[in-house]
Amino acid sequence: MEPSPPPPEISGSRPESSSSSVVEPEQGVEEMTLTVKWSGKEFTVRVCGDDNVAELKRRICEATTVLPKRQKLLYPKMASKLGDDSVLLSQLNLKPSVKMTMIGTIEDDIIVDQVDSPEVVDDFELGLDEVVDIKDKDANKQKLRRRISQYKIRKLNDCREGKKLLVLDIDYTLFDHRSPAENPLELMRPYLHEFLSAVYVEYDIMIWSATSMKWVELKMGQLGVLDNPNYKITALLDHLAMITVQSDKHGTFECKPLGLIWAYFPEFYNEGNTIMFDDLKRNFVMNPQNGLTIRPFRKAHLNRNSDQELVKLTRYLLAIAELPDLSSLDHRIWERFIEDSTKRRRHS
């Protein structure tokens, strides 16, 4: 089944390919068309004036597949500003007639092993007022609308009517991506297939990683997630589906807005039937009520015999699946919910 058009408040047509998408500019927002030269070829990149350098790098990645963190942008007298992802493009006085040069390499070894990749360790707690401010800020809502119009979710299987939605991160959630191993299965979180098989009864499952789609497909394939006979993955999303948001206290950072999925599949999923697991709280900032912070799975060789996180979370997901609306739950106390649920069953 093809996804229905998004609802009016977040409307926008989706292109057939994200690399050739044309963004309809918001009213009062200037659209810019830039030429980026890389590896002897020229690429046309369309951005808006209120986008920042991080968004420009994301759009360059769509065209070239060079990950943003691997890009170095060169433009006359602006090297320092282009090195700051938070700088708005409207502040750079970019001229479309001048070609910007990008230095970067598509490193296939990233796909084989990400042990040497930078690790995000600066996760942080966001106060309630700060979360509300970020979530409700018009600029961030506009970014989400543009991402909805630009990004094409990789759908693998049909959505199932009446099922809730579980969105899962990969690194440190399902897989320890930094520990060395001869076989990727050695780094898989314990009970992964049992977990997915059990929750599939009540939930459609999507995978959303802050890495490239090539990495997502490779890792999920190596772990046997994409062809398991006991469950099916509905869709895959990668880092290009994320948006950058600005926080007065914590600066610019990326997050995973579930509104993109809800706009893509409005007849199936919404804030009342969706839950997302991620080891980084910051990824929930646009939808804090839907996020559950999972304990990160690190040092697989030491912890794979004792890690019970997915076993416990299976019980939680199946317990809340009975509820008509998940939006009022506080997922921070999910373990207490299990205990209380167990006590209620015993007394009954």
Number of C-alpha atoms within 10 A of each C-alpha: 7 9 15 11 16 22 14 8 8 19 15 19 15 21 15 11 11 18 19 15 20 17 19 17 15 14 6 7 13 13 17 16 15 19 18 22 17 18 11 6 8 15 15 16 21 18 22 22 18 19 20 23 22 24 23 22 23 23 23 25 20 20 18 20 18 21 20 21 13 14 18 15 21 18 16 10 8 13 12 10 17 22 15 13 18 19 17 19 22 16 11 14 9 18 12 13 9 12 18 19 18 20 13 18 15 13 12 10 10 15 16 12 16 17 14 11 11 9 9 7 7 9 12 10 12 17 9 9 9 16 19 15 17 19 19 12 14 11 15 19 19 15 20 24 22 24 22 25 24 25 23 20 19 13 16 13 13 14 23 13 10 12 18 26 26 22 24 21 23 22 22 22 25 24 25 23 24 19 17 16 13 7 10 17 14 17 24 24 26 23 17 17 17 15 18 22 18 17 22 20 14 19 25 27 24 22 20 23 24 20 17 19 18 13 19 23 17 15 22 18 13 14 21 13 18 17 12 14 9 13 19 19 21 21 19 20 27 22 19 25 23 24 22 21 22 16 14 9 8 13 9 16 15 17 20 27 24 26 21 23 22 19 25 24 18 16 15 20 22 21 17 17 21 24 23 26 24 25 21 23 18 21 25 23 23 26 20 22 20 25 25 20 18 21 15 17 22 20 15 23 13 9 13 17 10 9 16 13 18 21 15 13 18 17 20 20 20 16 14 18 19 10 12 10 15 20 18 10 15 14 20 13 10 19 14 12 18 18 11 12 15 13 11 10 8 8 6 5
